[in-house]
Amino acid sequence: MTTADGTRSRHAVVVGAGLAGTTAALQLADAGLDVTLVEGRPRLGGLAFSFRRGDLDIDNGQHVYLRCCTAYRWFLDRVDGAALAPLQDRLDVPVLDVGTPGGPRLGRIRRNGLPVPLHLAAGLAAYPHLSLAERASVGRAALALKRLDPADPALDGIDFGTWLGRHGQSARTIEALWDLVGVATLNATAPHASLGLAAMVFKTGLLSEPGAADIGWAHVPLGELHDTLARKALDSAGVRTQLRTRVQSVTRAEHGGWHVEVDGERLDADAVVLAVPQREAHALLPEGALDDPDRLLDIGTAPILNIHVVYDRKVLRRPFFAALGSPVQWVFDRTAASGLQEGQYLALSQSAAEDEIDTPVAALRTRYLPELERLLPATRGAEVRDFFVTRERTATFAPAPGVGRLRPGARTRAPGLYLAGAWTATGWPATMESAVRSGFSAAGAALAGLGARPAHPLEEAA
């Protein structure tokens, strides 16, 4: 294609329309490239999507973000969706413990407006699920964590559980605080998580600035943000989006550039971004693109199980809470977001769910409905109108010790070919934030490879 002044325009093909691919496509289009975005599914959004069940809009899983997730917040702004996924004014997490002899007890993880680390001190001092000695030990461990550099390669080989043990954290402290946060953000318990990634989560989220850990979540179906509004933004940017389109191969063109073979069509490109899961990227990589492409296959995956329960009446007054002393982890009220008109719809988000990801629905119902009765007495007289399960067996990459050395950067050894995805070397665990950041990196590398001087969107915002 040529422009009005007779010069040839540059064309990029982005493979995969999750958050990483959509971000890369928007960035490349905003820089003036002709962009084609190819996706095998009939929708955008990757693993953060919605579907219809009867009259309801159901998210495949509960997704949240934090105020420190500046890249995902950029994405929300870019697609004009920030108002639909607001943040808390201040971090406030209700934590209900039903495992104590004295009966259920409610505590809160919350902050005030004081500077770091005093912003959490008052909340920690009043946290009833830890003893006075355990609360003091948390403060000492937090100060030690603050001194760590998450980018230090040495931390990648150490597991977070071992480090916590060395810093005086009891099993109860790990359960009631560190894993309460860590399992939800890392998708792994402390013994199975890289210290480097754990340090990134806790240092950035809790110890960087007072409001960093304030929680945000979509008050509408995820599909409205990641599919409907994202598609509108892509259309406005001039991106050609091809859904239900499978990529067969990516090969080097004879005179430079790339050929991307899709169903019944060949796309020619000056730059290609593979924004697909690591195994799909491995299958599409041409020979020599990475020094050791099989490393991608060594990046493990971790599942997330989501349990959905619709009651005939309101049983929960809060928007969400976390649980202790129960297999239940986090419970969210999705009534309004789903469009439910009567009753209440609760979604249970169960991370690090290796032991239950293949458990039959009937067995999960037998286990979790009584647990909800323990946690929420109002459910005991309520009718269960619907109970169903969504399973993401490969929801995230496994943040195991040593994974950092396996995660590739955006650039490959093949000029003009780039990688994106939450599993690439963003420094973050497998989150929406990591996905968007990877899209920034891939687009920036592609533009630099074409001779442009891209500005990082977060630096522009600053």
FIKEKOL-477499 format. One record per residue (C-alpha): x negated, y negated, z negated; residue number from 0. Coordinates in steps of 0.25 Angstrom, whole numbers, plus 5000, padded with zeros to 4 digits. Last residue first. Layout:
BEGIN
+------+------+------+-----+
|    x |    y |    z |  nr |
+------+------+------+-----+
|    X |    Y |    Z | NUM |
...
+------+------+------+-----+
***
This chain:
BEGIN
+------+------+------+-----+
|    x |    y |    z |  nr |
+------+------+------+-----+
| 4984 | 4955 | 4867 | 461 |
| 4995 | 4959 | 4877 | 460 |
| 4984 | 4958 | 4888 | 459 |
| 4975 | 4967 | 4879 | 458 |
| 4987 | 4977 | 4878 | 457 |
| 4989 | 4977 | 4893 | 456 |
| 4974 | 4980 | 4896 | 455 |
| 4969 | 4971 | 4907 | 454 |
| 4966 | 4978 | 4920 | 453 |
| 4954 | 4973 | 4928 | 452 |
| 4957 | 4979 | 4942 | 451 |
| 4947 | 4986 | 4951 | 450 |
| 4955 | 4999 | 4954 | 449 |
| 4948 | 5007 | 4943 | 448 |
| 4951 | 4996 | 4933 | 447 |
| 4966 | 4997 | 4937 | 446 |
| 4966 | 5012 | 4935 | 445 |
| 4958 | 5011 | 4921 | 444 |
| 4969 | 5000 | 4916 | 443 |
| 4980 | 5009 | 4921 | 442 |
| 4975 | 5021 | 4914 | 441 |
| 4971 | 5014 | 4901 | 440 |
| 4985 | 5007 | 4900 | 439 |
| 4992 | 5020 | 4903 | 438 |
| 4984 | 5026 | 4892 | 437 |
| 4988 | 5015 | 4882 | 436 |
| 5003 | 5018 | 4886 | 435 |
| 5001 | 5033 | 4883 | 434 |
| 4994 | 5030 | 4870 | 433 |
| 5004 | 5021 | 4865 | 432 |
| 5015 | 5031 | 4868 | 431 |
| 5008 | 5041 | 4859 | 430 |
| 4998 | 5052 | 4861 | 429 |
| 4987 | 5048 | 4851 | 428 |
| 4979 | 5035 | 4854 | 427 |
| 4965 | 5033 | 4858 | 426 |
| 4970 | 5031 | 4873 | 425 |
| 4961 | 5043 | 4878 | 424 |
| 4972 | 5050 | 4886 | 423 |
| 4983 | 5058 | 4880 | 422 |
| 4993 | 5047 | 4880 | 421 |
| 4993 | 5047 | 4895 | 420 |
| 4985 | 5041 | 4906 | 419 |
| 4974 | 5045 | 4915 | 418 |
| 4967 | 5039 | 4927 | 417 |
| 4963 | 5042 | 4942 | 416 |
| 4957 | 5031 | 4950 | 415 |
| 4943 | 5035 | 4950 | 414 |
| 4942 | 5050 | 4946 | 413 |
| 4934 | 5051 | 4933 | 412 |
| 4946 | 5048 | 4925 | 411 |
| 4950 | 5035 | 4918 | 410 |
| 4961 | 5035 | 4908 | 409 |
| 4953 | 5041 | 4897 | 408 |
| 4953 | 5056 | 4893 | 407 |
| 4958 | 5062 | 4880 | 406 |
| 4950 | 5075 | 4877 | 405 |
| 4940 | 5068 | 4868 | 404 |
| 4951 | 5062 | 4860 | 403 |
| 4958 | 5076 | 4858 | 402 |
| 4947 | 5080 | 4848 | 401 |
| 4955 | 5081 | 4836 | 400 |
| 4970 | 5084 | 4840 | 399 |
| 4979 | 5073 | 4845 | 398 |
| 4987 | 5083 | 4853 | 397 |
| 4992 | 5076 | 4866 | 396 |
| 5007 | 5072 | 4864 | 395 |
| 5021 | 5077 | 4867 | 394 |
| 5016 | 5090 | 4873 | 393 |
| 5027 | 5099 | 4868 | 392 |
| 5037 | 5088 | 4868 | 391 |
| 5050 | 5094 | 4862 | 390 |
| 5064 | 5088 | 4861 | 389 |
| 5074 | 5094 | 4852 | 388 |
| 5089 | 5094 | 4850 | 387 |
| 5099 | 5093 | 4839 | 386 |
| 5113 | 5087 | 4842 | 385 |
| 5126 | 5084 | 4834 | 384 |
| 5120 | 5087 | 4821 | 383 |
| 5132 | 5084 | 4811 | 382 |
| 5128 | 5077 | 4799 | 381 |
| 5131 | 5081 | 4784 | 380 |
| 5116 | 5084 | 4781 | 379 |
| 5111 | 5073 | 4790 | 378 |
| 5113 | 5063 | 4780 | 377 |
| 5103 | 5069 | 4771 | 376 |
| 5091 | 5065 | 4780 | 375 |
| 5078 | 5071 | 4777 | 374 |
| 5083 | 5085 | 4772 | 373 |
| 5094 | 5085 | 4782 | 372 |
| 5084 | 5082 | 4793 | 371 |
| 5076 | 5094 | 4788 | 370 |
| 5088 | 5103 | 4789 | 369 |
| 5090 | 5098 | 4803 | 368 |
| 5076 | 5101 | 4807 | 367 |
| 5074 | 5116 | 4804 | 366 |
| 5086 | 5122 | 4810 | 365 |
| 5086 | 5112 | 4821 | 364 |
| 5072 | 5115 | 4825 | 363 |
| 5075 | 5130 | 4825 | 362 |
| 5087 | 5128 | 4834 | 361 |
| 5079 | 5119 | 4843 | 360 |
| 5068 | 5130 | 4845 | 359 |
| 5054 | 5128 | 4840 | 358 |
| 5044 | 5125 | 4852 | 357 |
| 5039 | 5111 | 4846 | 356 |
| 5040 | 5116 | 4832 | 355 |
| 5026 | 5120 | 4828 | 354 |
| 5018 | 5110 | 4837 | 353 |
| 5027 | 5098 | 4833 | 352 |
| 5016 | 5088 | 4830 | 351 |
| 5027 | 5078 | 4831 | 350 |
| 5041 | 5080 | 4826 | 349 |
| 5050 | 5068 | 4830 | 348 |
| 5064 | 5070 | 4824 | 347 |
| 5075 | 5062 | 4832 | 346 |
| 5088 | 5058 | 4825 | 345 |
| 5101 | 5055 | 4832 | 344 |
| 5112 | 5049 | 4824 | 343 |
| 5128 | 5050 | 4824 | 342 |
| 5136 | 5043 | 4835 | 341 |
| 5132 | 5034 | 4847 | 340 |
| 5119 | 5041 | 4851 | 339 |
| 5112 | 5032 | 4861 | 338 |
| 5098 | 5038 | 4859 | 337 |
| 5091 | 5026 | 4854 | 336 |
| 5103 | 5023 | 4844 | 335 |
| 5102 | 5037 | 4838 | 334 |
| 5087 | 5040 | 4839 | 333 |
| 5085 | 5040 | 4823 | 332 |
| 5070 | 5045 | 4821 | 331 |
| 5065 | 5056 | 4812 | 330 |
| 5050 | 5059 | 4810 | 329 |
| 5043 | 5071 | 4805 | 328 |
| 5054 | 5082 | 4801 | 327 |
| 5046 | 5095 | 4796 | 326 |
| 5050 | 5089 | 4782 | 325 |
| 5042 | 5085 | 4770 | 324 |
| 5040 | 5071 | 4776 | 323 |
| 5049 | 5064 | 4786 | 322 |
| 5047 | 5052 | 4795 | 321 |
| 5059 | 5042 | 4797 | 320 |
| 5066 | 5035 | 4808 | 319 |
| 5077 | 5024 | 4812 | 318 |
| 5082 | 5025 | 4797 | 317 |
| 5097 | 5028 | 4793 | 316 |
| 5097 | 5042 | 4796 | 315 |
| 5109 | 5052 | 4796 | 314 |
| 5119 | 5044 | 4805 | 313 |
| 5130 | 5053 | 4810 | 312 |
| 5133 | 5065 | 4820 | 311 |
| 5118 | 5069 | 4820 | 310 |
| 5109 | 5070 | 4832 | 309 |
| 5096 | 5077 | 4830 | 308 |
| 5084 | 5077 | 4839 | 307 |
| 5071 | 5084 | 4836 | 306 |
| 5058 | 5080 | 4843 | 305 |
| 5046 | 5089 | 4844 | 304 |
| 5032 | 5083 | 4847 | 303 |
| 5021 | 5092 | 4853 | 302 |
| 5006 | 5091 | 4854 | 301 |
| 4997 | 5092 | 4866 | 300 |
| 4982 | 5096 | 4867 | 299 |
| 4972 | 5089 | 4875 | 298 |
| 4963 | 5100 | 4880 | 297 |
| 4970 | 5100 | 4894 | 296 |
| 4964 | 5086 | 4896 | 295 |
| 4951 | 5091 | 4893 | 294 |
| 4952 | 5100 | 4905 | 293 |
| 4949 | 5087 | 4913 | 292 |
| 4934 | 5088 | 4909 | 291 |
| 4927 | 5077 | 4917 | 290 |
| 4940 | 5071 | 4922 | 289 |
| 4944 | 5067 | 4936 | 288 |
| 4935 | 5077 | 4942 | 287 |
| 4945 | 5086 | 4948 | 286 |
| 4958 | 5079 | 4950 | 285 |
| 4967 | 5077 | 4938 | 284 |
| 4982 | 5081 | 4940 | 283 |
| 4982 | 5094 | 4931 | 282 |
| 4974 | 5087 | 4920 | 281 |
| 4984 | 5075 | 4920 | 280 |
| 4995 | 5085 | 4919 | 279 |
| 4988 | 5091 | 4907 | 278 |
| 4985 | 5078 | 4900 | 277 |
| 4999 | 5072 | 4901 | 276 |
| 5002 | 5062 | 4913 | 275 |
| 4998 | 5048 | 4916 | 274 |
| 4988 | 5051 | 4927 | 273 |
| 4985 | 5038 | 4933 | 272 |
| 4981 | 5037 | 4948 | 271 |
| 4974 | 5025 | 4955 | 270 |
| 4972 | 5021 | 4969 | 269 |
| 4984 | 5030 | 4973 | 268 |
| 4991 | 5037 | 4984 | 267 |
| 5004 | 5045 | 4981 | 266 |
| 5006 | 5058 | 4988 | 265 |
| 5021 | 5062 | 4989 | 264 |
| 5029 | 5075 | 4989 | 263 |
| 5029 | 5077 | 4974 | 262 |
| 5017 | 5069 | 4970 | 261 |
| 5002 | 5069 | 4975 | 260 |
| 4994 | 5058 | 4970 | 259 |
| 4983 | 5054 | 4979 | 258 |
| 4972 | 5046 | 4974 | 257 |
| 4962 | 5034 | 4977 | 256 |
| 4950 | 5035 | 4985 | 255 |
| 4948 | 5039 | 5000 | 254 |
| 4951 | 5054 | 5000 | 253 |
| 4962 | 5052 | 4989 | 252 |
| 4959 | 5059 | 4975 | 251 |
| 4970 | 5068 | 4971 | 250 |
| 4981 | 5068 | 4961 | 249 |
| 4990 | 5080 | 4962 | 248 |
| 5005 | 5085 | 4961 | 247 |
| 5011 | 5073 | 4954 | 246 |
| 5026 | 5076 | 4950 | 245 |
| 5036 | 5066 | 4953 | 244 |
| 5050 | 5066 | 4946 | 243 |
| 5048 | 5051 | 4944 | 242 |
| 5040 | 5042 | 4954 | 241 |
| 5038 | 5027 | 4949 | 240 |
| 5034 | 5017 | 4958 | 239 |
| 5028 | 5005 | 4949 | 238 |
| 5032 | 4991 | 4954 | 237 |
| 5031 | 4985 | 4940 | 236 |
| 5046 | 4983 | 4939 | 235 |
| 5048 | 4998 | 4942 | 234 |
| 5038 | 5002 | 4931 | 233 |
| 5045 | 4993 | 4921 | 232 |
| 5058 | 4998 | 4925 | 231 |
| 5053 | 5012 | 4924 | 230 |
| 5047 | 5009 | 4910 | 229 |
| 5060 | 5004 | 4905 | 228 |
| 5068 | 5016 | 4909 | 227 |
| 5057 | 5027 | 4906 | 226 |
| 5049 | 5024 | 4894 | 225 |
| 5058 | 5014 | 4887 | 224 |
| 5072 | 5019 | 4891 | 223 |
| 5067 | 5033 | 4890 | 222 |
| 5062 | 5031 | 4876 | 221 |
| 5077 | 5030 | 4872 | 220 |
| 5080 | 5017 | 4865 | 219 |
| 5075 | 5012 | 4851 | 218 |
| 5061 | 5016 | 4855 | 217 |
| 5051 | 5016 | 4843 | 216 |
| 5042 | 5007 | 4836 | 215 |
| 5034 | 5009 | 4823 | 214 |
| 5026 | 4999 | 4816 | 213 |
| 5012 | 5005 | 4815 | 212 |
| 5004 | 4993 | 4819 | 211 |
| 5011 | 4983 | 4811 | 210 |
| 5000 | 4981 | 4800 | 209 |
| 4988 | 4981 | 4809 | 208 |
| 4978 | 4992 | 4812 | 207 |
| 4979 | 5002 | 4801 | 206 |
| 4992 | 5009 | 4803 | 205 |
| 4994 | 5012 | 4818 | 204 |
| 4980 | 5009 | 4823 | 203 |
| 4973 | 5016 | 4812 | 202 |
| 4983 | 5027 | 4810 | 201 |
| 4985 | 5031 | 4825 | 200 |
| 4971 | 5029 | 4829 | 199 |
| 4965 | 5036 | 4817 | 198 |
| 4974 | 5048 | 4820 | 197 |
| 4969 | 5048 | 4834 | 196 |
| 4955 | 5048 | 4830 | 195 |
| 4957 | 5058 | 4819 | 194 |
| 4962 | 5068 | 4829 | 193 |
| 4975 | 5075 | 4824 | 192 |
| 4978 | 5089 | 4821 | 191 |
| 4975 | 5089 | 4806 | 190 |
| 4983 | 5076 | 4805 | 189 |
| 4996 | 5081 | 4811 | 188 |
| 4998 | 5079 | 4826 | 187 |
| 5007 | 5071 | 4835 | 186 |
| 4998 | 5059 | 4833 | 185 |
| 5008 | 5048 | 4830 | 184 |
| 5019 | 5056 | 4823 | 183 |
| 5010 | 5066 | 4817 | 182 |
| 5001 | 5055 | 4812 | 181 |
| 5011 | 5046 | 4805 | 180 |
| 5017 | 5057 | 4795 | 179 |
| 5004 | 5064 | 4797 | 178 |
| 4997 | 5053 | 4789 | 177 |
| 5008 | 5050 | 4779 | 176 |
| 5015 | 5060 | 4772 | 175 |
| 5008 | 5073 | 4778 | 174 |
| 4994 | 5067 | 4777 | 173 |
| 4996 | 5062 | 4763 | 172 |
| 5003 | 5075 | 4759 | 171 |
| 4991 | 5083 | 4764 | 170 |
| 4982 | 5074 | 4756 | 169 |
| 4973 | 5063 | 4763 | 168 |
| 4960 | 5061 | 4756 | 167 |
| 4952 | 5055 | 4767 | 166 |
| 4945 | 5068 | 4771 | 165 |
| 4959 | 5074 | 4772 | 164 |
| 4963 | 5063 | 4782 | 163 |
| 4951 | 5066 | 4791 | 162 |
| 4954 | 5081 | 4791 | 161 |
| 4969 | 5078 | 4795 | 160 |
| 4965 | 5068 | 4806 | 159 |
| 4957 | 5078 | 4814 | 158 |
| 4943 | 5074 | 4818 | 157 |
| 4937 | 5076 | 4832 | 156 |
| 4944 | 5062 | 4837 | 155 |
| 4937 | 5055 | 4825 | 154 |
| 4923 | 5056 | 4831 | 153 |
| 4928 | 5050 | 4844 | 152 |
| 4929 | 5036 | 4836 | 151 |
| 4941 | 5029 | 4843 | 150 |
| 4950 | 5030 | 4831 | 149 |
| 4939 | 5022 | 4823 | 148 |
| 4941 | 5025 | 4809 | 147 |
| 4940 | 5014 | 4798 | 146 |
| 4955 | 5013 | 4797 | 145 |
| 4956 | 5028 | 4794 | 144 |
| 4948 | 5026 | 4781 | 143 |
| 4957 | 5015 | 4777 | 142 |
| 4969 | 5024 | 4780 | 141 |
| 4963 | 5035 | 4772 | 140 |
| 4961 | 5026 | 4760 | 139 |
| 4975 | 5021 | 4760 | 138 |
| 4981 | 5036 | 4762 | 137 |
| 4973 | 5040 | 4750 | 136 |
| 4980 | 5029 | 4741 | 135 |
| 4993 | 5035 | 4746 | 134 |
| 4989 | 5049 | 4742 | 133 |
| 4985 | 5044 | 4728 | 132 |
| 4999 | 5037 | 4726 | 131 |
| 5006 | 5050 | 4731 | 130 |
| 5012 | 5050 | 4745 | 129 |
| 5026 | 5051 | 4750 | 128 |
| 5031 | 5039 | 4742 | 127 |
| 5024 | 5028 | 4751 | 126 |
| 5024 | 5016 | 4742 | 125 |
| 5009 | 5013 | 4743 | 124 |
| 5009 | 5017 | 4757 | 123 |
| 5019 | 5006 | 4761 | 122 |
| 5012 | 4996 | 4752 | 121 |
| 4999 | 4999 | 4759 | 120 |
| 5003 | 4999 | 4773 | 119 |
| 5002 | 4985 | 4777 | 118 |
| 4990 | 4984 | 4768 | 117 |
| 4981 | 4991 | 4778 | 116 |
| 4982 | 4982 | 4787 | 115 |
| 4989 | 4968 | 4784 | 114 |
| 5002 | 4966 | 4776 | 113 |
| 5015 | 4966 | 4783 | 112 |
| 5021 | 4979 | 4777 | 111 |
| 5020 | 4993 | 4781 | 110 |
| 5028 | 5006 | 4780 | 109 |
| 5028 | 5021 | 4778 | 108 |
| 5040 | 5024 | 4770 | 107 |
| 5045 | 5034 | 4760 | 106 |
| 5058 | 5041 | 4758 | 105 |
| 5059 | 5053 | 4748 | 104 |
| 5067 | 5066 | 4750 | 103 |
| 5068 | 5075 | 4738 | 102 |
| 5060 | 5075 | 4725 | 101 |
| 5052 | 5088 | 4729 | 100 |
| 5046 | 5080 | 4741 |  99 |
| 5048 | 5086 | 4755 |  98 |
| 5059 | 5077 | 4760 |  97 |
| 5049 | 5065 | 4763 |  96 |
| 5056 | 5054 | 4771 |  95 |
| 5046 | 5044 | 4777 |  94 |
| 5052 | 5030 | 4782 |  93 |
| 5042 | 5023 | 4792 |  92 |
| 5041 | 5008 | 4791 |  91 |
| 5031 | 5001 | 4800 |  90 |
| 5036 | 4986 | 4801 |  89 |
| 5045 | 4979 | 4811 |  88 |
| 5047 | 4992 | 4817 |  87 |
| 5044 | 4992 | 4832 |  86 |
| 5054 | 4991 | 4843 |  85 |
| 5056 | 5001 | 4855 |  84 |
| 5067 | 4995 | 4864 |  83 |
| 5062 | 4980 | 4862 |  82 |
| 5049 | 4985 | 4868 |  81 |
| 5055 | 4990 | 4881 |  80 |
| 5052 | 4980 | 4892 |  79 |
| 5043 | 4991 | 4899 |  78 |
| 5031 | 4983 | 4897 |  77 |
| 5034 | 4979 | 4883 |  76 |
| 5036 | 4994 | 4879 |  75 |
| 5023 | 4997 | 4886 |  74 |
| 5016 | 4987 | 4878 |  73 |
| 5021 | 4992 | 4866 |  72 |
| 5016 | 5006 | 4870 |  71 |
| 5002 | 4999 | 4872 |  70 |
| 5003 | 4992 | 4858 |  69 |
| 5006 | 5004 | 4850 |  68 |
| 5002 | 4997 | 4837 |  67 |
| 5016 | 4994 | 4834 |  66 |
| 5019 | 5009 | 4834 |  65 |
| 5026 | 5018 | 4843 |  64 |
| 5037 | 5028 | 4842 |  63 |
| 5042 | 5040 | 4850 |  62 |
| 5053 | 5050 | 4846 |  61 |
| 5054 | 5061 | 4856 |  60 |
| 5061 | 5065 | 4869 |  59 |
| 5070 | 5053 | 4867 |  58 |
| 5085 | 5056 | 4868 |  57 |
| 5095 | 5047 | 4875 |  56 |
| 5109 | 5052 | 4871 |  55 |
| 5122 | 5055 | 4878 |  54 |
| 5119 | 5070 | 4881 |  53 |
| 5104 | 5071 | 4879 |  52 |
| 5097 | 5061 | 4888 |  51 |
| 5082 | 5060 | 4889 |  50 |
| 5071 | 5051 | 4884 |  49 |
| 5056 | 5049 | 4885 |  48 |
| 5042 | 5048 | 4879 |  47 |
| 5035 | 5060 | 4885 |  46 |
| 5033 | 5054 | 4898 |  45 |
| 5041 | 5041 | 4899 |  44 |
| 5046 | 5040 | 4914 |  43 |
| 5057 | 5049 | 4920 |  42 |
| 5060 | 5060 | 4930 |  41 |
| 5047 | 5067 | 4926 |  40 |
| 5036 | 5069 | 4935 |  39 |
| 5031 | 5055 | 4935 |  38 |
| 5023 | 5046 | 4945 |  37 |
| 5021 | 5031 | 4944 |  36 |
| 5017 | 5024 | 4957 |  35 |
| 5009 | 5011 | 4955 |  34 |
| 5006 | 5000 | 4965 |  33 |
| 4995 | 4992 | 4957 |  32 |
| 4997 | 4978 | 4953 |  31 |
| 4992 | 4978 | 4939 |  30 |
| 5006 | 4979 | 4933 |  29 |
| 5008 | 4991 | 4942 |  28 |
| 4995 | 4998 | 4935 |  27 |
| 5000 | 4994 | 4921 |  26 |
| 5014 | 4999 | 4924 |  25 |
| 5009 | 5012 | 4929 |  24 |
| 4999 | 5014 | 4918 |  23 |
| 5010 | 5012 | 4908 |  22 |
| 5020 | 5021 | 4915 |  21 |
| 5009 | 5032 | 4915 |  20 |
| 5006 | 5031 | 4901 |  19 |
| 5020 | 5030 | 4896 |  18 |
| 5025 | 5042 | 4904 |  17 |
| 5026 | 5041 | 4919 |  16 |
| 5015 | 5051 | 4924 |  15 |
| 5006 | 5049 | 4936 |  14 |
| 5002 | 5035 | 4939 |  13 |
| 4999 | 5032 | 4953 |  12 |
| 4992 | 5019 | 4957 |  11 |
| 4992 | 5011 | 4970 |  10 |
| 4983 | 4999 | 4973 |   9 |
| 4988 | 4989 | 4983 |   8 |
| 4980 | 4988 | 4996 |   7 |
| 4977 | 4974 | 5001 |   6 |
| 4985 | 4968 | 5012 |   5 |
| 4990 | 4955 | 5005 |   4 |
| 5004 | 4960 | 5003 |   3 |
| 4999 | 4973 | 4996 |   2 |
| 4995 | 4986 | 5003 |   1 |
| 5000 | 5000 | 5000 |   0 |
+------+------+------+-----+
***
